Amino acid sequence: MRMHSPPHPGEFIKTEMIEPLDLTVSAAARVLGVSRPALSTSLNGRSDLSGDMALRMQKAFGVRWTR
């Protein structure tokens, strides 16, 4: 059986953090202090979640990132 790769963190961020707060991508980007395109590429799985973005998420949304 072939293993599927795990979902991209952007999917989690979108469904578990941004959508429940009824934020648009533009509004979430403003809260995070990043550009809309930068956030959009992360949410859509076109870029990795950087350490900087993870820290911004933690500060803005109170998320604890654990291993």
C-alpha positions, -999 to 999 in steps of 0.1 A, spaced: 0 0 0 14 34 -10 14 61 17 -1 95 9 18 125 19 3 145 48 -19 175 40 -2 208 36 -3 230 67 -21 257 47 -52 235 45 -53 233 83 -47 270 87 -75 278 63 -101 254 77 -93 255 114 -82 291 119 -92 315 91 -126 302 81 -140 297 116 -132 334 123 -150 344 90 -118 361 78 -111 367 42 -75 360 30 -70 398 28 -82 404 63 -61 375 77 -30 388 58 -35 422 75 -38 406 109 -6 386 103 12 416 88 20 398 55 9 404 19 -22 388 6 -3 369 -21 22 355 5 -6 342 27 -25 329 -3 4 308 -16 8 292 18 -29 285 22 -31 269 -13 -1 247 -7 22 265 -32 48 274 -6 60 259 27 50 273 60 80 293 71 91 297 107 83 334 105 48 326 93 43 300 121 54 326 147 30 352 132 2 326 134 10 319 170 10 355 180 -22 364 160 -43 333 168 -27 319 199 -17 287 182 9 264 198 30 245 173 44 213 187 63 184 172 
